[in-house]
């Protein structure tokens, strides 16, 4: 049970809450593989997907998750909406609030924007990514994927590599994985490691070979060129040489170490294409699969006490 | 009409002598005529309340012309008078900027029509505060500019800046600088460090202040101008000021009351009323700043009153406008610092009244015979919880909402005329 209105980040989730989400996701994950019929629990529930920033996999994943549970889903069309006519975010929130949705799934390019909307609407809000701040469902699905693959989700050595500065995935993963009792290294060029990240209890290194020693899980981040406003790195080829995950660097990790990436990937920039496709080590497609189950679990748990669900 | 008034039974706060004494003060024809002299004219029994020179608040944004929906001379002066402020040193970064004598004349005329308190305007040093062309500084001085500044923007081009400072230096007016390196701080909304990283906010390093201060101080030294660093907010900046002062540079420094009371953690979950320029700093920087106001490193404390309407603030943090109003809260916040033991009352009035007055070459800021009768009578101890909607500014963007502050302004006088009375 999640005793909260919204899921805005992993920073304020307790270890118990994280485990309750991934435990339920485990059930949904099996159901999805077995083609079990879950429809019904979210019958009568209205879910609005509000994506202010382009997204394919996350939005589709939330849409399918809701559909599988029987929710009524509206993808709010922002491209030609009032936003382009100058409507403020809070006016839009007030408008949506008057339509009585039960869940809002929101992605926004500015840190804190999802929190701002959540303060103004009565329904549950799920943060599907806000600026460089948090992307909690990605962190939860990563935790679940690790547990599925390695059989445990504590006491592991995890490396988060690349563009940490612009990554909401990195922040959510650090908060989540630290709470579950793992040790974390962040690796990247100094320009892409935000100041003071050590205060989150992580170790920082700027060398992939040193950083990957004895690692159980290698998380590779996408180089978010669209968020960069200047000189963060020199060239893609140099970046790949020093920070791109390839066979040579992977040799330093534990032999059974797994490779993760939140997608979409830039092959040959942050990760070698062959390594990404290596089904023995790469769990990238499994992450997407687990993502669906995690989002089903979150939708289910956040609406567990909803009056419309009483008779289901 | 200015009357002859004798304030009796008052605790006289004289920042010039650093003294707090019980006594009387007589004002005649708009000036202080006697301290502890015979009772004359109308007698006001202060009942041991404090009588101090009125506050001279530096860096006030009136929002006229251009943004009268945020603030006007009338609303700002009402707020100021009720906050014990008797002079507002205004900033020129309005829309359009106060960068030519005709606009300054209009500005001064508007202030005379609508303001109950003194308005001491600064003028832009470069056209439209864009840092490219020098304004007609001589004409601006003739029209009444008390200092030059580039508003809340530093001038990017060092060559132009040096020429502008040199040109201004011959006029013997000070330059008020905003010490934030342009490129390092461009597009950022927080101070880099663990807090900004956790919130995922774009941030500038604290060195942005020192780097700009170092450059500005060097250029000021070449030009010979008196440079006033309006808001020093970091330990690094303080050290630089200290060393420049010890070398005898013509430099003074100020800070904002908000940086003395709040630190970045107060931003909490993206509270945009705490979004300021420069951004709030770490707790350590705040504590060191609090020590520095008791020394001579920091000369002035001001509110940097910057009204913003709700629409400019009710946005995602990075998109929200900078600034906080402060005319009415500068004294109560300062008195809170006094109550908490950070400085004495006389010291507080040196920072908010005497030193700002000296900076802009005004005669007020002292309780001396012959000085203008710009006075504030207040009860320093009364704690109260601030409700932002009780403030008189048009905009209500104060970070002090719900915060416990100290003191109550009883009466304010400008030029011997009562401009605020709490009972009326």
Interface residues (C-beta under 8 A of the other chain):
Chain A: X11 X88 X89 X90 X108 X110 X111 X112 X113 X115 X116 X130 X131 X132 X133 X134 X168 X171 X194 X195 X196 X197 X199 X200 X229
Chain B: X187 X192 X193 X194 X195 X196 X197 X198 X199 X200 X201 X202 X203 X205 X269 X270 X311 X314 X315 X316 X317 X318 X319
